[in-house]
Amino acid sequence: MYDVIVVGGGPAGLTAALYAARAGKDVLVLEGESTGGQIQYSPLVDNYPGLPGMSGAAFAQALTEQVQNLGVHVRTEEVTFLRTQNGLLELTTPQGRYSAPALVLATGVSHRKLGLQGEDDLIGLGVSYCAVCDGAFYQGRPVAVVGGGDTALQEALFLSARCSKVTVIHRRDLFRGESRLVQQLREKNNVEFRLSCTVEALQSGPEGLTGLTLRDLKEDKTLELPADGLFVAVGQEPHSQVFANLVMTDDQGYFLAGEDCATSLPGVFAAGDCRVKSVRQLTTAVGDGAVAGLAASAYVDGRQN
Ligand SMILES: Cc1cc2nc3c(=O)[nH]c(=O)nc-3n(C[C@H](O)[C@H](O)[C@H](O)COP(=O)(O)OP(=O)(O)OC[C@H]3O[C@@H](n4cnc5c(N)ncnc54)[C@H](O)[C@@H]3O)c2cc1C
């Protein structure tokens, strides 16, 4: 039994724990893998205000230590079930059951990968899932974007203002994304389209990615594309299924919660990339964490008065 339980030990969850602990609450963080979330895989984070050039792993470690030094309990356990029980919220993990009057869900998202050989090893060395995060590292260099939805098109537009050349690769011959975005890209003289093409292999050297082998599905032949960066925008999956029996999500699975982080279930708050929002970044995740940690603490206080 705790005052506040946080599910997910990424930037949003750890920040929620920090604020709840500083509000005098007994806090448990349940993290299924390792604390730090997605940011621990970024070798260089250059857009966090006040800390240019930090490593994601160092940030994750410092935040974990900061939270643990405040007395927050951190357990490596994956939550598999949520129910309401005797007026409390009860979470199940393979190791046990934990109850609290208030929960913060900060479960983040997974970026869909292409599943290519070497893809994981090249993250941070040419392969990226976020143009806003990493685009600046490719200033004046050739890059490719793979995907056919709005995210891929927006990433290509963002990159076209910085990179020498942007090749947009899509497996179909029509984009799913907005035609307005396609038109804007067509008007750029450094953007090229490779439609009905897939990425078949990644080429790399000691410095990282050097190019892509593409397969032209119509011609059934391969072609080589030099590229220093590959931005993969083939979708994100919010980690919400475990809770979707009790907490409302949109049709893509993001928790329905606004700036106050309150969800459809009283006492449950959603923070970070897992909630409906337009910008998914480290800054927005920690912002949500602060709001959700304080809101959860206030909810506990409200029940006691
Ligand atoms: C390679 C890479 C580079 C990036 N670079 C930048 C950058 O330079 N700048 C920037 O602003 N942003 C960057 N981002 C984005 C940033 O990392 C995310 O926006 C941020 O981590 C979101 O934080 P979060 O806490 O909401 O979610 P996450 O970081 O996804 O953390 C969620 C945590 O919840 C855990 N979890 C999920 N389900 C369960 C469950 N059922 N039980 C227990 N635990 C669970 C997960 O294991 C995970 O640790 C990058 C992302 C990636 C992948």
The ligand as an SDF file (V2000), in Angstrom:
LIG
                    3D

 53 58  0  0  0  0  0  0  0  0999 V2000
   16.5270    7.1140  -29.8190 C   0  0  0  0  0  0  0  0  0  0  0  0
   15.6960    8.2450  -29.2380 C   0  0  0  0  0  0  0  0  0  0  0  0
   16.2300    9.5110  -29.1570 C   0  0  0  0  0  0  0  0  0  0  0  0
   15.4940   10.5510  -28.6220 C   0  0  0  0  0  0  0  0  0  0  0  0
   16.0710   11.7770  -28.5410 N   0  0  0  0  0  0  0  0  0  0  0  0
   15.3930   12.8010  -27.9940 C   0  0  0  0  0  0  0  0  0  0  0  0
   15.9810   14.0840  -27.9020 C   0  0  0  0  0  0  0  0  0  0  0  0
   17.1240   14.3020  -28.3270 O   0  0  0  0  0  0  0  0  0  0  0  0
   15.2340   15.0740  -27.3240 N   0  0  0  0  0  0  0  0  0  0  0  0
   13.9690   14.8780  -26.8700 C   0  0  0  0  0  0  0  0  0  0  0  0
   13.3600   15.8120  -26.3510 O   0  0  0  0  0  0  0  0  0  0  0  0
   13.3810   13.6850  -26.9610 N   0  0  0  0  0  0  0  0  0  0  0  0
   14.0560   12.6340  -27.5130 C   0  0  0  0  0  0  0  0  0  0  0  0
   13.4630   11.4170  -27.6390 N   0  0  0  0  0  0  0  0  0  0  0  0
   12.0730   11.2650  -27.1620 C   0  0  0  0  0  0  0  0  0  0  0  0
   12.0350   11.1080  -25.6130 C   0  0  0  0  0  0  0  0  0  0  0  0
   12.9510   10.0970  -25.2310 O   0  0  0  0  0  0  0  0  0  0  0  0
   10.6220   10.7600  -25.1720 C   0  0  0  0  0  0  0  0  0  0  0  0
    9.7520   11.7960  -25.5660 O   0  0  0  0  0  0  0  0  0  0  0  0
   10.5550   10.5860  -23.6450 C   0  0  0  0  0  0  0  0  0  0  0  0
   11.4320    9.5600  -23.2200 O   0  0  0  0  0  0  0  0  0  0  0  0
    9.1300   10.2310  -23.2110 C   0  0  0  0  0  0  0  0  0  0  0  0
    9.1540    9.9540  -21.8480 O   0  0  0  0  0  0  0  0  0  0  0  0
    8.0190    9.0850  -21.1620 P   0  0  0  0  0  0  0  0  0  0  0  0
    8.4330    8.9300  -19.7370 O   0  0  0  0  0  0  0  0  0  0  0  0
    6.6930    9.6360  -21.4770 O   0  0  0  0  0  0  0  0  0  0  0  0
    8.0420    7.6610  -21.8960 O   0  0  0  0  0  0  0  0  0  0  0  0
    9.2090    6.6040  -22.0940 P   0  0  0  0  0  0  0  0  0  0  0  0
   10.5300    7.2540  -22.1480 O   0  0  0  0  0  0  0  0  0  0  0  0
    8.7670    5.7660  -23.2450 O   0  0  0  0  0  0  0  0  0  0  0  0
    9.1550    5.7230  -20.7570 O   0  0  0  0  0  0  0  0  0  0  0  0
    8.0770    4.8620  -20.4890 C   0  0  0  0  0  0  0  0  0  0  0  0
    8.5520    3.7440  -19.5700 C   0  0  0  0  0  0  0  0  0  0  0  0
    7.4080    2.9760  -19.1570 O   0  0  0  0  0  0  0  0  0  0  0  0
    7.7810    1.5990  -19.0860 C   0  0  0  0  0  0  0  0  0  0  0  0
    6.5600    0.7890  -19.1810 N   0  0  0  0  0  0  0  0  0  0  0  0
    5.6920    0.7150  -20.2290 C   0  0  0  0  0  0  0  0  0  0  0  0
    4.6680   -0.1320  -19.9260 N   0  0  0  0  0  0  0  0  0  0  0  0
    4.9150   -0.5950  -18.6710 C   0  0  0  0  0  0  0  0  0  0  0  0
    4.2170   -1.5170  -17.8110 C   0  0  0  0  0  0  0  0  0  0  0  0
    3.0710   -2.1340  -18.1650 N   0  0  0  0  0  0  0  0  0  0  0  0
    4.7460   -1.7700  -16.5690 N   0  0  0  0  0  0  0  0  0  0  0  0
    5.8990   -1.1590  -16.1950 C   0  0  0  0  0  0  0  0  0  0  0  0
    6.6140   -0.2910  -16.9620 N   0  0  0  0  0  0  0  0  0  0  0  0
    6.1050   -0.0120  -18.1860 C   0  0  0  0  0  0  0  0  0  0  0  0
    8.7270    1.4320  -20.2690 C   0  0  0  0  0  0  0  0  0  0  0  0
    9.5720    0.3040  -20.0720 O   0  0  0  0  0  0  0  0  0  0  0  0
    9.4960    2.7500  -20.2590 C   0  0  0  0  0  0  0  0  0  0  0  0
   10.6980    2.6680  -19.5140 O   0  0  0  0  0  0  0  0  0  0  0  0
   14.1650   10.3360  -28.1620 C   0  0  0  0  0  0  0  0  0  0  0  0
   13.6000    9.0630  -28.2660 C   0  0  0  0  0  0  0  0  0  0  0  0
   14.3490    8.0180  -28.8010 C   0  0  0  0  0  0  0  0  0  0  0  0
   13.7370    6.6460  -28.9090 C   0  0  0  0  0  0  0  0  0  0  0  0
  1  2  1  0
  2  3  1  0
  2 52  2  0
  3  4  2  0
  4  5  1  0
  4 50  1  0
  5  6  2  0
  6  7  1  0
  6 13  1  0
  7  8  2  0
  7  9  1  0
  9 10  1  0
 10 11  2  0
 10 12  1  0
 12 13  2  0
 13 14  1  0
 14 15  1  0
 14 50  1  0
 15 16  1  0
 16 17  1  0
 16 18  1  0
 18 19  1  0
 18 20  1  0
 20 21  1  0
 20 22  1  0
 22 23  1  0
 23 24  1  0
 24 25  2  0
 24 26  1  0
 24 27  1  0
 27 28  1  0
 28 29  2  0
 28 30  1  0
 28 31  1  0
 31 32  1  0
 32 33  1  0
 33 34  1  0
 33 48  1  0
 34 35  1  0
 35 36  1  0
 35 46  1  0
 36 37  1  0
 36 45  1  0
 37 38  2  0
 38 39  1  0
 39 40  1  0
 39 45  2  0
 40 41  1  0
 40 42  2  0
 42 43  1  0
 43 44  2  0
 44 45  1  0
 46 47  1  0
 46 48  1  0
 48 49  1  0
 50 51  2  0
 51 52  1  0
 52 53  1  0
M  END
$$$$
